[in-house]
Amino acid sequence: MNLSEKSIENVEYMIEQIKEKLKVLNLGAIKPSHFDEEMYEELKEIYDMVLRKNSFSPNEMQALVEELGSLRKK
């Protein structure tokens, strides 16, 4: 998958990968439909960081979820 291109499909892919890596319990809290291409660069940064790390502290997970929340469509 070429994530250098801004597309809805890439947004959906990154969100699903982030959810899987973080083992998000409330899957409804983070849906690909909540995001669009407008925040692509910010979402890509979060995606890259999440995939680099092997584990997350509870504080890191909270911060990531809050950051994703701030990127949601208004």
DSSP file (Angstrom, degrees, kcal/mol; ACC not computed):
  #  RESIDUE AA STRUCTURE BP1 BP2  ACC     N-H-->O    O-->H-N    N-H-->O    O-->H-N    TCO  KAPPA ALPHA  PHI   PSI    X-CA   Y-CA   Z-CA
    1    1 A M              0   0    0      0, 0.0     2,-1.0     0, 0.0     3,-0.0   0.000 360.0 360.0 360.0 133.0    0.0    0.0    0.0
    2    2 A N    >   +     0   0    0      1,-0.1     3,-1.0     2,-0.0     8,-0.1  -0.778 360.0 176.8 -94.6  97.8    1.4    3.4   -1.0
    3    3 A L  T 3   +     0   0    0     -2,-1.0    -1,-0.1     1,-0.2     4,-0.1   0.420  65.7  83.2 -84.1   2.6    0.7    5.6    2.0
    4    4 A S  T 3  S+     0   0    0      2,-0.1     2,-0.4    -3,-0.0    -1,-0.2   0.655  79.8  78.9 -77.6 -13.3    2.4    8.6    0.5
    5    5 A E  S <  S-     0   0    0     -3,-1.0     2,-0.6     2,-0.0     5,-0.1  -0.813  85.0-126.3 -97.6 132.8   -0.8    9.4   -1.4
    6    6 A K        +     0   0    0     -2,-0.4     2,-0.3     4,-0.1    31,-0.1  -0.657  51.4 139.3 -76.9 119.2   -3.7   11.1    0.3
    7    7 A S     >  -     0   0    0     -2,-0.6     4,-2.0     1,-0.1     5,-0.1  -0.988  63.2-117.5-155.7 157.6   -6.8    9.0   -0.1
    8    8 A I  H  > S+     0   0    0     -2,-0.3     4,-2.6     1,-0.2     5,-0.2   0.879 116.1  56.7 -62.3 -38.2   -9.8    7.9    1.9
    9    9 A E  H  > S+     0   0    0      1,-0.2     4,-2.3     2,-0.2    -1,-0.2   0.901 107.4  47.5 -61.6 -41.3   -8.7    4.3    1.4
   10   10 A N  H  > S+     0   0    0      2,-0.2     4,-2.7     1,-0.2    -1,-0.2   0.879 110.3  52.3 -68.2 -37.7   -5.3    5.1    3.0
   11   11 A V  H  X S+     0   0    0     -4,-2.0     4,-2.4     2,-0.2    -2,-0.2   0.943 111.1  47.5 -60.5 -47.6   -7.0    6.9    5.9
   12   12 A E  H  X S+     0   0    0     -4,-2.6     4,-2.3     1,-0.2    -2,-0.2   0.916 112.2  49.7 -60.4 -44.2   -9.2    3.8    6.5
   13   13 A Y  H  X S+     0   0    0     -4,-2.3     4,-2.3     1,-0.2    -1,-0.2   0.937 111.7  47.6 -60.8 -48.1   -6.2    1.5    6.3
   14   14 A M  H  X S+     0   0    0     -4,-2.7     4,-2.6     1,-0.2    -2,-0.2   0.908 111.4  50.5 -63.1 -42.4   -4.1    3.5    8.8
   15   15 A I  H  X S+     0   0    0     -4,-2.4     4,-2.6     1,-0.2    -1,-0.2   0.924 111.2  48.5 -61.6 -44.4   -7.0    3.8   11.3
   16   16 A E  H  X S+     0   0    0     -4,-2.3     4,-2.2     1,-0.2    -1,-0.2   0.893 112.4  48.7 -63.9 -39.3   -7.6    0.1   11.2
   17   17 A Q  H  X S+     0   0    0     -4,-2.3     4,-2.5     2,-0.2    -1,-0.2   0.897 111.4  49.6 -67.1 -40.6   -3.8   -0.6   11.7
   18   18 A I  H  X S+     0   0    0     -4,-2.6     4,-2.6     2,-0.2     5,-0.2   0.933 111.4  49.4 -62.8 -46.0   -3.7    1.8   14.6
   19   19 A K  H  X>S+     0   0    0     -4,-2.6     5,-1.8     1,-0.2     4,-0.9   0.912 112.7  47.6 -59.8 -43.3   -6.7    0.2   16.2
   20   20 A E  H  <5S+     0   0    0     -4,-2.2     3,-0.4     2,-0.2    -1,-0.2   0.926 113.7  46.3 -65.1 -44.9   -5.2   -3.3   15.8
   21   21 A K  H  <5S+     0   0    0     -4,-2.5    -2,-0.2     1,-0.2    -1,-0.2   0.881 117.5  42.5 -66.9 -38.9   -1.8   -2.3   17.2
   22   22 A L  H  <5S-     0   0    0     -4,-2.6    -1,-0.2    -5,-0.2    -2,-0.2   0.570 103.0-133.2 -83.4  -8.3   -3.3   -0.4   20.2
   23   23 A K  T  <5 -     0   0    0     -4,-0.9     2,-0.2    -3,-0.4    -3,-0.2   0.948  26.2-155.4  52.7  52.5   -5.8   -3.2   20.8
   24   24 A V      < -     0   0    0     -5,-1.8     3,-0.2     1,-0.2    -1,-0.2  -0.410  10.4-161.0 -62.1 123.6   -8.6   -0.6   21.1
   25   25 A L  S    S+     0   0    0      1,-0.2     2,-1.3    -2,-0.2    -1,-0.2   0.891  82.9  56.0 -77.0 -40.8  -11.3   -2.1   23.2
   26   26 A N    >>  +     0   0    0      1,-0.2     3,-2.0     2,-0.1     4,-0.6  -0.691  67.7 178.4 -94.1  84.7  -14.1    0.3   22.2
   27   27 A L  G >4 S+     0   0    0     -2,-1.3     3,-0.6     1,-0.3    -1,-0.2   0.751  75.9  61.6 -62.0 -25.0  -13.9   -0.2   18.4
   28   28 A G  G 34 S+     0   0    0      1,-0.2    -1,-0.3    -3,-0.1     3,-0.2   0.684  90.1  70.1 -73.9 -17.2  -16.8    2.1   17.8
   29   29 A A  G <4 S+     0   0    0     -3,-2.0     2,-0.5     1,-0.2    -1,-0.2   0.819 104.8  38.9 -70.7 -30.0  -14.8    5.0   19.4
   30   30 A I  S << S+     0   0    0     -3,-0.6    -1,-0.2    -4,-0.6   -11,-0.0  -0.921  73.8 164.9-126.2 105.3  -12.4    5.1   16.5
   31   31 A K    >   -     0   0    0     -2,-0.5     3,-2.1    -3,-0.2     4,-0.2  -0.936  43.5-128.1-119.6 142.8  -13.9    4.6   13.0
   32   32 A P  G >  S+     0   0    0      0, 0.0     3,-1.7     0, 0.0    -1,-0.1   0.825 108.8  65.5 -55.4 -30.9  -12.3    5.4    9.7
   33   33 A S  G 3  S+     0   0    0      1,-0.3    40,-0.1   -21,-0.1   -21,-0.0   0.657  88.9  67.9 -68.8 -13.3  -15.5    7.4    8.8
   34   34 A H  G <  S+     0   0    0     -3,-2.1    39,-3.4    38,-0.1     2,-0.3   0.565  99.6  59.2 -78.5  -8.7  -14.6    9.8   11.6
   35   35 A F    <   -     0   0    0     -3,-1.7     2,-0.3    -4,-0.2    37,-0.1  -0.838  61.2-173.9-123.3 155.4  -11.5   11.0    9.6
   36   36 A D    >   -     0   0    0     35,-0.3     3,-1.0    -2,-0.3   -29,-0.1  -0.804  45.2 -89.0-137.0-177.1  -10.9   12.5    6.2
   37   37 A E  G >  S+     0   0    0     -2,-0.3     3,-1.7     1,-0.2     4,-0.3   0.652 108.8  80.8 -70.4 -15.1   -8.0   13.5    4.0
   38   38 A E  G 3  S+     0   0    0      1,-0.3    -1,-0.2     2,-0.1     3,-0.2   0.849 100.5  37.2 -61.6 -34.4   -7.8   17.0    5.5
   39   39 A M  G <> S+     0   0    0     -3,-1.0     4,-2.4     1,-0.2    -1,-0.3   0.016  82.5 123.3-104.0  26.3   -5.8   15.6    8.5
   40   40 A Y  H <>  +     0   0    0     -3,-1.7     4,-2.7     1,-0.2     5,-0.2   0.900  70.0  49.8 -57.7 -48.4   -3.8   13.1    6.5
   41   41 A E  H  > S+     0   0    0     -4,-0.3     4,-1.9    -3,-0.2    -1,-0.2   0.910 113.1  46.5 -61.6 -43.5   -0.3   14.3    7.5
   42   42 A E  H  > S+     0   0    0      1,-0.2     4,-1.9     2,-0.2    -1,-0.2   0.908 113.5  49.0 -64.8 -42.1   -1.1   14.3   11.2
   43   43 A L  H  X S+     0   0    0     -4,-2.4     4,-2.7     1,-0.2    -2,-0.2   0.891 108.9  53.3 -64.1 -39.8   -2.8   10.8   11.0
   44   44 A K  H  X S+     0   0    0     -4,-2.7     4,-2.7    -5,-0.2    -1,-0.2   0.883 106.5  52.9 -63.5 -39.2    0.3    9.5    9.0
   45   45 A E  H  X S+     0   0    0     -4,-1.9     4,-2.1     2,-0.2    -1,-0.2   0.917 111.4  45.6 -62.3 -43.6    2.6   10.7   11.8
   46   46 A I  H  X S+     0   0    0     -4,-1.9     4,-2.8     2,-0.2     5,-0.2   0.931 112.7  51.3 -64.1 -45.4    0.6    8.9   14.4
   47   47 A Y  H  X S+     0   0    0     -4,-2.7     4,-2.2     1,-0.2    -2,-0.2   0.929 110.6  48.1 -56.7 -48.7    0.4    5.8   12.3
   48   48 A D  H  X S+     0   0    0     -4,-2.7     4,-1.3     1,-0.2    -1,-0.2   0.910 113.7  47.1 -61.0 -43.6    4.2    5.8   11.8
   49   49 A M  H  X S+     0   0    0     -4,-2.1     4,-1.3     1,-0.2    -1,-0.2   0.910 111.1  51.1 -66.4 -42.7    4.9    6.2   15.5
   50   50 A V  H  < S+     0   0    0     -4,-2.8     3,-0.2     1,-0.2    -1,-0.2   0.903 110.6  48.7 -62.4 -41.7    2.4    3.5   16.5
   51   51 A L  H  < S+     0   0    0     -4,-2.2    -1,-0.2    -5,-0.2    -2,-0.2   0.770 107.1  56.8 -72.1 -24.4    3.9    1.0   14.1
   52   52 A R  H  < S+     0   0    0     -4,-1.3     2,-0.2    -5,-0.2    -1,-0.2   0.836  97.0  73.9 -73.6 -32.3    7.5    1.7   15.3
   53   53 A K     <  -     0   0    0     -4,-1.3     3,-0.1    -3,-0.2     0, 0.0  -0.555  62.4-156.9 -89.4 147.2    6.7    1.0   19.0
   54   54 A N  S    S+     0   0    0      1,-0.2     2,-0.3    -2,-0.2    -1,-0.1   0.785  77.2   7.7 -88.5 -30.9    6.2   -2.5   20.4
   55   55 A S        -     0   0    0    -33,-0.0     2,-0.4     0, 0.0    -1,-0.2  -0.963  63.0-144.9-149.2 164.1    4.2   -1.5   23.5
   56   56 A F        -     0   0    0     -2,-0.3    -6,-0.0    -3,-0.1     0, 0.0  -0.987  16.3-127.9-135.0 139.9    2.5    1.5   25.0
   57   57 A S     >  -     0   0    0     -2,-0.4     4,-2.5     1,-0.1     5,-0.2  -0.409  36.8-106.3 -75.0 161.9    2.0    2.7   28.5
   58   58 A P  H  > S+     0   0    0      0, 0.0     4,-2.3     0, 0.0     5,-0.2   0.886 123.2  52.5 -57.0 -37.6   -1.5    3.5   29.6
   59   59 A N  H  > S+     0   0    0      2,-0.2     4,-2.3     1,-0.2     5,-0.1   0.895 109.0  49.0 -65.6 -39.7   -0.6    7.2   29.5
   60   60 A E  H  > S+     0   0    0      2,-0.2     4,-2.4     1,-0.2    -1,-0.2   0.906 111.2  49.8 -65.8 -40.8    0.7    6.9   26.0
   61   61 A M  H  X S+     0   0    0     -4,-2.5     4,-2.5     2,-0.2    -2,-0.2   0.917 110.8  49.6 -64.5 -41.9   -2.4    5.1   24.9
   62   62 A Q  H  X S+     0   0    0     -4,-2.3     4,-2.5    -5,-0.2    -2,-0.2   0.922 111.1  49.6 -61.2 -44.3   -4.6    7.8   26.4
   63   63 A A  H  X S+     0   0    0     -4,-2.3     4,-2.4     1,-0.2    -2,-0.2   0.897 111.2  49.4 -63.2 -40.6   -2.5   10.5   24.7
   64   64 A L  H  X S+     0   0    0     -4,-2.4     4,-2.7     2,-0.2    -1,-0.2   0.918 111.3  48.2 -64.7 -43.9   -2.9    8.7   21.3
   65   65 A V  H  X S+     0   0    0     -4,-2.5     4,-2.3     1,-0.2    -2,-0.2   0.907 112.4  49.6 -64.5 -40.6   -6.6    8.3   21.7
   66   66 A E  H  X S+     0   0    0     -4,-2.5     4,-1.8     2,-0.2    -2,-0.2   0.907 111.1  49.6 -63.6 -41.2   -6.9   12.0   22.6
   67   67 A E  H  X S+     0   0    0     -4,-2.4     4,-0.9     2,-0.2    -2,-0.2   0.919 110.7  49.2 -64.4 -43.6   -4.9   13.0   19.6
   68   68 A L  H >X S+     0   0    0     -4,-2.7     3,-0.8     1,-0.2     4,-0.6   0.902 108.8  54.9 -60.9 -39.8   -7.0   10.9   17.3
   69   69 A G  H >< S+     0   0    0     -4,-2.3     3,-0.9     1,-0.2    -1,-0.2   0.867 104.1  53.6 -60.3 -37.1  -10.0   12.5   18.8
   70   70 A S  H 3< S+     0   0    0     -4,-1.8    -1,-0.2     1,-0.2    -2,-0.2   0.709 106.1  54.2 -72.2 -18.2   -8.7   15.9   18.0
   71   71 A L  H << S+     0   0    0     -4,-0.9   -35,-0.3    -3,-0.8    -1,-0.2   0.516  82.9 117.4 -91.2  -7.4   -8.3   14.9   14.4
   72   72 A R  S << S-     0   0    0     -3,-0.9   -37,-0.2    -4,-0.6   -38,-0.1  -0.227  78.2 -93.3 -62.1 150.7  -11.9   13.7   13.9
   73   73 A K              0   0    0    -39,-3.4    -1,-0.1     1,-0.1    -2,-0.0  -0.342 360.0 360.0 -60.2 142.8  -14.1   15.5   11.5
   74   74 A K              0   0    0     -3,-0.1    -1,-0.1    -2,-0.0    -2,-0.1   0.441 360.0 360.0 -85.9 360.0  -16.1   18.3   13.0
